[in-house]
Amino acid sequence: MSGKINAVLAALLVICALSLVRSQYEARHLFIELERAQSQARQLDIEWAQLQLDQSTLGKHARIEEIARRDLEMTPLTPARTQYLTEGGE
């Protein structure tokens, strides 16, 4: 009877040990996934900040005016260059 109890207790001990090893493996695996996700989130935050900076730089009025003059060869509108059209054609 004592040997039977010892065998059951030994089996329970082995099951508990295997369960503990499995739990530790899963915890390590989940921790690695968490670290990867946090690293990716940090990288995305950096990228987002860079995109916001680029957007604010590209949208400035002075830059748009410079590109219009340089690349599109546009000139500022002045009253001397303005032509008014009337209905009679005069």
C-alpha positions as CSV (number, residue, x, y, z in Angstrom):
1,M,0.0,0.0,0.0
2,S,2.8,2.3,0.9
3,G,4.5,1.6,-2.5
4,K,1.3,2.4,-4.3
5,I,1.0,5.8,-2.6
6,N,4.7,6.5,-3.3
7,A,4.1,5.8,-7.0
8,V,1.0,8.0,-7.2
9,L,2.9,10.8,-5.4
10,A,5.9,10.4,-7.7
11,A,3.6,10.6,-10.7
12,L,2.0,13.7,-9.3
13,L,5.4,15.2,-8.7
14,V,6.5,14.5,-12.2
15,I,3.3,16.0,-13.6
16,C,3.7,19.1,-11.5
17,A,7.4,19.5,-12.5
18,L,6.4,19.2,-16.2
19,S,3.6,21.7,-15.7
20,L,6.1,24.1,-14.1
21,V,8.6,23.7,-16.9
22,R,5.8,24.3,-19.5
23,S,4.6,27.4,-17.6
24,Q,8.1,28.9,-17.5
25,Y,8.6,28.2,-21.2
26,E,5.3,30.0,-22.0
27,A,6.2,32.9,-19.7
28,R,9.6,33.3,-21.5
29,H,8.0,33.1,-24.9
30,L,5.3,35.7,-24.0
31,F,8.0,38.0,-22.5
32,I,10.0,37.8,-25.8
33,E,6.8,38.6,-27.8
34,L,6.1,41.5,-25.4
35,E,9.6,42.9,-25.9
36,R,9.3,42.7,-29.6
37,A,5.9,44.4,-29.6
38,Q,7.3,47.2,-27.4
39,S,10.3,47.6,-29.6
40,Q,8.1,47.9,-32.7
41,A,5.8,50.4,-30.9
42,R,8.9,52.6,-30.0
43,Q,10.0,52.4,-33.7
44,L,6.6,53.4,-34.9
45,D,6.5,56.3,-32.4
46,I,9.9,57.5,-33.8
47,E,8.6,57.1,-37.4
48,W,5.4,59.0,-36.5
49,A,7.3,61.9,-35.0
50,Q,9.5,62.0,-38.1
51,L,6.5,62.1,-40.4
52,Q,4.9,64.9,-38.4
53,L,8.1,66.9,-38.6
54,D,8.3,66.3,-42.4
55,Q,4.7,67.3,-42.8
56,S,5.2,70.6,-40.9
57,T,8.3,71.4,-42.9
58,L,6.8,70.6,-46.3
59,G,3.7,72.6,-45.6
60,K,5.3,75.9,-44.8
61,H,4.2,78.8,-47.0
62,A,7.8,80.0,-47.7
63,R,8.8,76.6,-49.0
64,I,5.8,76.3,-51.2
65,E,6.4,79.8,-52.6
66,E,10.1,78.9,-53.2
67,I,9.2,75.7,-55.1
68,A,6.6,77.6,-57.2
69,R,9.2,80.2,-58.2
70,R,12.0,77.8,-58.8
71,D,10.5,74.6,-60.3
72,L,7.3,76.0,-61.8
73,E,8.8,79.3,-62.8
74,M,5.8,81.2,-61.3
75,T,6.0,84.9,-60.4
76,P,4.0,86.8,-57.8
77,L,0.8,88.4,-58.9
78,T,0.9,92.2,-59.1
79,P,-1.7,94.7,-60.2
80,A,0.4,95.6,-63.2
81,R,0.2,92.0,-64.5
82,T,-3.5,91.6,-63.8
83,Q,-5.8,91.5,-66.8
84,Y,-9.5,92.0,-66.3
85,L,-12.0,90.6,-68.8
86,T,-15.3,92.3,-69.4
87,E,-18.4,90.9,-71.0
88,G,-18.4,93.3,-74.0
89,G,-14.8,92.4,-75.0
90,E,-13.7,96.0,-74.7
